[in-house]
């Protein structure tokens, strides 16, 4: 067991180092564009990958720290899923900067998540390009691949403002994360 634990610790350190390097590159990219960077947040060994299109205005420096992040934390807690099992990011890492960011694919390669929650149609376009898979956005649709599962969900910020949509969203998340 000790050798297995040691290997896992080495893997986590490698993943943490790679994420740190991505954060440094996000910072450099944002500085060149004179934009404020927003950083992914979460545990490098996370099994659940939360991805939205862009930062929200209520986030200060880290993605998923505002209203959307609080809602996801509550949802995970209700499902008895430790928060450290999740990693949150966005396709675009700067507010009001919609360039083709190369970071999402690299985050996926580093983390190798079991489950990917895609919040919004725009996110899926980036994943299709990066993963080179044929997937079409359909609300609630689940795609299973040998390496991961993806669910298409409505944009979280919009769903939080509509009770019917919010109920649908949480039901989909619950079913997807509990389905093993």
Secondary structure, DSSP 8 states (H G I E B T S, - for coil): -HHHHHHHHHHHHHHHHHHHHHHHHHHHHHHHHT--B-B-EE-TT-SEEEEESS--TT-SSBTT-SHHHHHHHHHHHHTT--GGGEEEEES--BTTB-S--SHHHHHHHHH--SEEEEESHHHHHHHHHHHT------TT-EEE-SS-EEEEE--HHHHTT-HHHHHHHHHHHHHHHH--
